[in-house]
Structures are given as structure tokens and as C-alpha cells.
Amino acid sequence: MGEITLKGFICERCGHKWAPRENEVPKVCPRCKSPYWNTPRKIEGKKHEMSFKDKRKLT
């Protein structure tokens, strides 16, 4: 049996995989509609800040 290889795209935001209908790079992900589908998500946490109650415990 023969094999067929399809070229497609993967959304970096939601993980959706799809094969394009046209030969152009899509503008948005068809599932989550994100225009940043080909840009990996930047994971940056908030800077740790002490709450008011924690600050009171120190004094």
C-alpha cells in the first residue's frame, strides 16, 4: 500500500492541526481564531509580591 504525506499547520496556541485548502499561509487558526497561531506562547509568571496580610505578619 502506498503512503501519502500531507503538509499542514499546527496552532501553537490550541494545538489544532489542519491541512490548508489554499497555498497561502493562513491568517488565523480555524479552531481558536487566534492571529498568533504560529507564534509560541510566552510563559511569564507574575513577579512574586507579598500580600498585605503577609506583610503585617513580618512586623
SEBA-278861 format. One record per residue (C-alpha): residue number from 0; residue in three letters; chain; x, z, y. Coordinates in Angstrom, 3 decimals. Layout:
N
   num   residu   chaine          X          Z          Y
   NUM      Ala        A          X          Z          Y
...
//
This chain:
59
   num   residu   chaine          X          Z          Y
     0      Met        A      0.000      0.000      0.000
     1      Gly        A      1.296     -0.822      3.495
     2      Glu        A      1.760      1.575      6.355
     3      Ile        A      0.581      1.218      9.929
     4      Thr        A      2.199      3.053     12.809
     5      Leu        A      0.129      3.612     15.934
     6      Lys        A      1.640      4.567     19.241
     7      Gly        A     -0.320      7.144     21.137
     8      Phe        A     -0.208     10.001     23.595
     9      Ile        A     -0.294     13.802     23.316
    10      Cys        A     -1.603     16.043     26.090
    11      Glu        A      0.916     18.752     26.973
    12      Arg        A     -1.928     20.969     28.232
    13      Cys        A     -4.549     20.942     25.458
    14      Gly        A     -2.682     19.261     22.575
    15      His        A     -5.146     16.391     22.219
    16      Lys        A     -3.771     13.222     20.553
    17      Trp        A     -5.205      9.768     21.228
    18      Ala        A     -4.432      6.089     20.926
    19      Pro        A     -4.844      4.141     24.167
    20      Arg        A     -7.261      1.225     24.490
    21      Glu        A     -5.132     -0.426     27.162
    22      Asn        A     -1.385     -0.915     27.508
    23      Glu        A     -1.202      1.294     30.616
    24      Val        A     -0.215      4.957     30.788
    25      Pro        A     -3.421      6.992     31.189
    26      Lys        A     -4.069      8.873     34.429
    27      Val        A     -5.851     11.840     32.816
    28      Cys        A     -6.297     13.352     29.361
    29      Pro        A     -9.604     12.154     27.869
    30      Arg        A    -10.363     15.626     26.496
    31      Cys        A     -9.441     18.140     29.214
    32      Lys        A     -9.342     15.644     32.122
    33      Ser        A     -6.028     17.071     33.355
    34      Pro        A     -3.970     14.687     35.509
    35      Tyr        A     -0.896     16.655     34.392
    36      Trp        A     -1.342     15.775     30.700
    37      Asn        A      2.264     14.527     30.400
    38      Thr        A      3.892     17.463     32.217
    39      Pro        A      4.696     20.602     30.190
    40      Arg        A      3.022     23.759     31.424
    41      Lys        A      5.339     26.095     33.310
    42      Ile        A      5.060     29.602     31.943
    43      Glu        A      5.888     32.098     34.629
    44      Gly        A      4.700     35.648     34.448
    45      Lys        A      3.803     37.746     37.421
    46      Lys        A      6.505     39.980     38.752
    47      His        A      6.009     43.443     37.417
    48      Glu        A      4.501     45.578     40.111
    49      Met        A      3.613     49.218     39.736
    50      Ser        A      0.032     50.185     40.280
    51      Phe        A     -0.959     52.791     42.827
    52      Lys        A     -1.611     55.376     40.097
    53      Asp        A      1.851     54.821     38.584
    54      Lys        A      3.498     55.257     41.982
    55      Arg        A      1.648     58.562     42.509
    56      Lys        A      2.966     59.886     39.188
    57      Leu        A      6.563     59.403     40.356
    58      Thr        A      6.201     61.606     43.453
//
